Amino acid sequence: MFAPRTTPWPLVALFTAGYLAPYLLPTTVGRLERGLGLSATQAGAVGSALLLSSATAGFLLASRVERVGARTLARLGLLLAAVGYGGAALTSAVPAVVAGAMIGGFGSGTATTVAATRIAAERDPHRASTLGLLSVSALAGVVYLTVPRLPGHGLTLAAIALTALAVWPLTSRLPAGAPGPRRTEPDGTARLPHRRSGAVLAGTMLLWSLAQNALWGVSGRIGVGQAHLSEPTVGVVFAVALGAGLLGVLGAGALGSRLGRALPIGGGTVLIAGCIALSASATGLGSFAAGEIAWNTVYPVVLSYLIGLAASLDPRGRWAVLVGSASSLGTAAGPLTGSVLSAQAGFPVMGAVLGTGLLLVALPMTAVALHTGGRPLLPGAVRRRGGHPAAVLAAATGTPTGSVPEVGAPEQPVVEIPLDGTPAPAQRTYDTAAATQAPGAG
């Protein structure tokens, strides 16, 4: 009998605080453009600087979470996020806004790094990441419903800062030391597993995220400039789209591992490519809403499986952080890429270019999912395929790790042992035992 699963709410909250800045990117960039008098390219560059700082935190801290401690790094990240975003929201000086955004971005990246590392050490990382995506989508939807009705360039930045402050008390429930699997391994002796698969996944995630956020960073401009919608209407569309994303994540959580990872990742990426092309070519409310809502429904589903795939490559969470940081690099380059492409060729051509790029990266991403097993096993499930949770359980209980199949290990062949030479017992050789039989009686 296995103990019931507990929900890692501190990790979900930390995940939300770290991911909120990318989710609010369109309104952040739009508010900076209109509130500070920046050009579209300049505002996109500020958004890219914020996300680049977040990615830098991931690369720098990927191997240090276990050494420094999750609680300490989480609190440092939340403090930097609160100070950086809060300071940027309170000033109108462009250099100070850029500096505050970069400091806050480093804090967001630190919080995301800690969350990713700890989620990878969970018994069910897909469930934890799904809850995190649900939380950040819901919070971002509330912001999109309220911010467009209020003036000021720093409202979205202030919302991120306040979220960091609200999450701070929950960090007391995080461990001060290393995650469970780490404690069973000597320092510096564990090599990074699945290097080729992890490198391919990191490279494709960079391009995958770049395409997503190239559109996301200019979606507000598409709605206002090309589809001729008001800012409050665009905010409502974004809120509805994020609400649809909640339904998508719920569906992914309910589906779990029934389809493996390859089909949701590959097929979902193909659907996203079509949604991006539709949204970028929108000229009215119907096409714009259809593209954005469909895209935001599929995007978090695929992202949840990608996070689970990265976590399954290494139960210590290193690939989860490195792949997440590579994704943040793509996210950072997205707003500037979208601004340049749209300025040079227009929104429809930009959508066609991004959609084609997604179709190209769908193949290697699917190959990694197939190569590494594709079907996560939950603790307690009896299957014949090696998987990540088995390795996590072994590390947590002290079982020798060499006896546990690695992630994606091939199925072990079933060998039949012939029993033809086994003599059958002669009839009446054995008799039944009876309580009334006398001792020693034949």
Secondary structure, 3 states (H helix, E strand, C coil): CCCCCCCCHHHHHHHHHHHHHHHCHHHHHHHHHHHCCCCHHHHHHHHHHHHHHHHHHHHHHCCCHHHHCHHHHHHHHHHHHHHHHHHHHHCCCHHHHHHHHHHHHHHHHHHHHHHHHHHHCCCCHHHHHHHHHHHHHHHHHHHHHHHHHCCCCCHHHHHHHHHHHHHHHHHHHCCCCCCHHHHHCCCCCCCCCCHHHHHHHHHHHHHHHHHHHHHHHHHHHHHHHHCCCCHHHHHHHHHHHHHHHHHHHHHHHHHCCCCCCHHHHHHHHHHHHHHHHHHHCCCCHHHHHHHHHHHHHHHHHHHHHHHHHHHHCCCCCHHHHHHHHHHHHHHHHHHHHHHHHHHHHCHHHHHHHHHHHHHHHHHHHHHHHHHCCCCCCCCCCCCCCCCHHHHHHHHHHCCCHHHCCCCCCCCCCCCCCCCCCCCCCCCCCCCCCCCCCCCCCC
